[in-house]
Amino acid sequence: MTATMGTSGESRADEPGGGERSAVRSLLRLWPYVRPVRVRMFAAAFVAIVASCMGLVIPLVLKWLVDGPVAARDTGGVWLGGALLLGVGVLEAGLFGLRRWLAARPLAGVEAAMRADIFRHLQRLPVSFHDRWPSGQLLSRATTDLQLLRMFLAFGVTFLLVNGATIAVGCIILLTQQWTLGLVIMIPTIPLVLFCAVFEQRYALAARRAQDQIGDLTTVVEEAVLGIRVIKGFGRHRSQARAFHELSERLLGTELRKARLLAGIWALIMALPEIAIGAALVLGTLQVADGELSAGTLVAFLSTALTLRWPVESIGFLLAMSNEAATATDRFFEVMDEPVPPEVLREAAPDEPGDDGEDDEPRDDEAGGGLRFAGVRFRYPDAPADTPPVLDGIDLHVRPGETMALVGATGSGKTTLTALVPRLHEVSAGRITLDGADIATLSRGELRARVALAFEEPTLFSASVAENVLMGADRSEAEAEDAPPPEHLERALRVSQAAGFVAVLPHGPATQVGEQGHSLSGGQRQRLALARAVVGRPRFLVLDDPLSALDVHTEAAVEAALREVLATTTALVVAHRPSTVLLADRVALLSAGRIAAVGTHHELLCDSAEYRHLMSGDSDDHDGGTRS
């Protein structure tokens, strides 16, 4: 479980954009999400700029106060100046509060829209994509990265504009008050620009590496939580702790590098302006002593320079935030840029030609009824080109109303073949038809309304028993305002022999099963998965060894009830045990990615040595992975 941890994140972290990455170009990709709220965002930025510039009015009031009422010992004027300063401060605070109110709600909506989009996109991407990507990497992109982007849009973007405008206006005021002192203050600008350019390049690499490592660490934590029973059962908590510690140390090192970079640029940004202000103070004091400059002007000049300290000092922080936001944007769009299969995009269009329900009635056998595989070949998209296909030239016909058992050794391709029927994977060549209709021409919604499936490894969700089972109900019923009739649920639980244990749960079918259904036994989870497959009375049923976790007596009871379902549907059943094979009308033997023989159980026992060997119980024939 830990052998490959972190490899995906590290490889991407080393090349953030292949050397051509631009933070600005990355961040501009957020515009489609920002555009609907642009009015309030621009209004918030404008209000913040006005509020910040109000702070620059204070030095001008101080100049008037020192050169006027203070010099003339005018007490009334001093009170007036104090009132003006108070009013400016209150107005500035009110404007900043208004900015926050304007920006908070729409930017929370931007984050919600992006999260909804990435979730919807993940649902539409093919299974092969999810096979390649660690779940922790996807989880971190949908949570941590989007939080970074919301913070940047709410704070970073605004203050990049505000501080930039404040620095520009402040420099104009400085040059207007005393241009020689203004030039002294502005001299550090040139080295600061150079240092910031170097900092941005180095920080971008460190930020990308850190965010990828967070994704890898999230994967480790998720797998440790989901696999806690295995870890405890085999006493592997120390090795898992070491794996977690190694990734944590790696992330800590990256974060410390980020901190060192930020500390270095911040020290420069703070030191150079302080030196410039000190030099301006000495020079200005000499000019006041020589009568070349009024005391009020010097006070106003230094106050303006000090007001600009925060906008200048925040440059390092804002650059760091911008680079982290740009990295988060890149990571978000790495997922969003993954192409959705064209057929999925076509299905999203209304009134799709050919999807008018003409194939709703089964066709007769001569017209190609039932489930047919014709010259089907399949190779995993990420497999090397020189490797042989997993399935090669599959020709198989399951007649209407027939139950076909699929038997084969581990790695022969049984699970892969069953995954092709609901188009969890797309065939590389050949075609699969349901009642004569090529599944490639059917929308996924229509296809999966016709075909129900149950996997050997049952997956349950953090929901009630009823909600888990009724996921297999007809979509038009499941999505309607009225739930499917209770008798559908009762029948499915009865067929899967789950009604007994469900009845004694604390809240019956309304009982929450918890994450992955771990509050139930393996056999109970498998029976609920079988109930989910049969609840919608599907015309086609694909079962991948659905009884493997059941005891002998429960298996016999389930088989007896399942015969009722199989009598009214066309079924393909992956079988490992003779008891399951006996449910079928015929048996297909899959060997090395090809159909080696088809016949009844007794015919194959007589004619096929390989089949006799598989049924003898001498072979440990259980699919060892998703690519069997």
C-alpha positions, 0 to 999 in steps of 0.5 A: 500500500505504501510502495508507490506513495508520493511518486505521482506528486513528486514527479509533477512537482519537479516540473510546474509548467515545464519552465514556461509557467506564468502565475498570471496566465494560470490565475486568468483561467479563473475568470469564467468563475469570477465573471458572474460576480465581477461587479461586486468584486470590482466594487469591493476592490474600488472601495478598498482602494478608496479606503486605502487612499484615505490613509494617505489623506492623514499625512496631508492633514498633519502637514496643515496641522503642524504648519498652521494651527500648531505653529500659530498656537491656534487651539481651535485649529488643533481641535479641528485637525484632530476631528478631521483625523478621527473622521478620516480614520472612521471613514477608512474603517467603514469602507474596509468593512463594506469591502468585506461585505461586498466580497464575502458572499460572491466569493464563497459562491465561486468556491462552491461553483468550482467544487461542484464542477470538479465533482461533476467532472470526476463523475463523468471521467472514465474509470481508467482515469480514477485507476491512475489518480490517487484518491488523496490527490483528487480530494486535496484538489477539491478541498485544500486547493479550493480553499487557497483560491477562495482566500486569494480571491477574497484577500490576495487579489484585492490587496494586490490592487489596493497596495499597488494603487496605494504605492502609486498614489503615495509615490506621487504625493512623495514626489509632489511634497519634495522630489529629492526625498521622494527619489531617495525613498524610491531608490530601493524599488529596482533591487526589490523588483529583481529580488522578487522575480527570483523569489517568485520562480523559486517559491513557485516550485516549492509551492507546487511540491508542497501541494502535491505532497499534501495530496500524497499525505492525504492518500496515506491517511485515507487508505490508513482509515479505510484499511484500519482493520487490515492494519490492525489485523496484521499488526502493521501500524508501525510500518504505516506510521513510518510511511506517514512519518516519511511523507510528513518529514518530506512535506515539513522540509518543503514547508521549511524551504518555503518559509526560508524563501519567504523570510529572505524576501521579507527581510529584504523588503523590510530592510531596504525601505527602512534604510531609505526612510532613515536616509530621507529622515536625515536629509529632510532634517538637514533641509528643515534646519537650513530652512529649505523645508517646513516642519509640516512638510517633513512630518507629512512626508515621513508619515506618507512614507510610513503609511506605505510601509505595509503595502511595500512589506506585504509584497512578499506575502502577496507574491507567496499567496499568488504563487500558491493560488496559481499552483492550486489553479494549475492543479484544479485544471489538471483534473478539469482538463482531462477529456470527457469521453465524446459519448458522455458529452453527446449524452448531455445534449437534449433530444439526442438522435437515436435515443427515442426509446425505439429499442425499449422492447426486446427483439427476438433471438434471430434479430440479435436479441439478448446480450452479444459480444462480437469480436470484442478486444480490450486493452487498458488505455495505460498499458504498454503498446507491446502488451497483449490485450486483456481480451482478444476476439470475444464472441459470445451470445447470451440468449434472451432470458438465459443465464450464462455463467462465466468461468475462468482462471485468475487473470483470464479477464472475467471481471474486465469482460463484465465491466464492458457491458455497463461501459465502465470501460470502452471496448478497444475493438468489436461491439457489444449489443443488447437486444440488437442495439449496440451499447456504444449508441445508447446513452449511459443513462439508458444503458445503465437503466437496462443493465444492473450489476453487482461486484464481488467487492460490495461498495456501500455508502454512508447512508441508510440501508434503504438508500443504498439498495434503492440506488439500483432502482429505475432512475425515473423512479429514484429521482422522482418526488415520490420514492419507489414503492416499498414493495420494491425494496421488500422484494429486493431484500427478500431475494438477497436474503437480507430481509432477516438481518435488516429487520433486526437492525436498530431502525430497520431499513432506515439504519445508517450503515456507516462509511463503506458499510463496515458496521455490517459483515462481509456477507451482509454487505454482499447481500445488500449489493445484490439487493441493489442490483435486482431492485430495479427489475433490470432486463440485463443482470451482470453479477461478478461472483456475488455470493463469494462472502456467504456461508453455505446455508445463506448461499443456498437460500440466496440461490433459491430466491435468485432463480426467481429473478434470473427466470425473468432476465438475461444474466451474465454471472461470473462464477467460481464455485459449482453451486453458482454455476448450477444457477446458469443455463449455459457456461462460458469458459474464458481462458487467456482472454478468449472464449475457449468453450461454451456449453452446459455444466455437464457438457464442459465437465465431459469435454474440457480438462481446464473446466474440470480442473477449475470446478474440482476445487484444486485451484485457488480461483479468485480474481486478484484485482480489477484487471482480472 
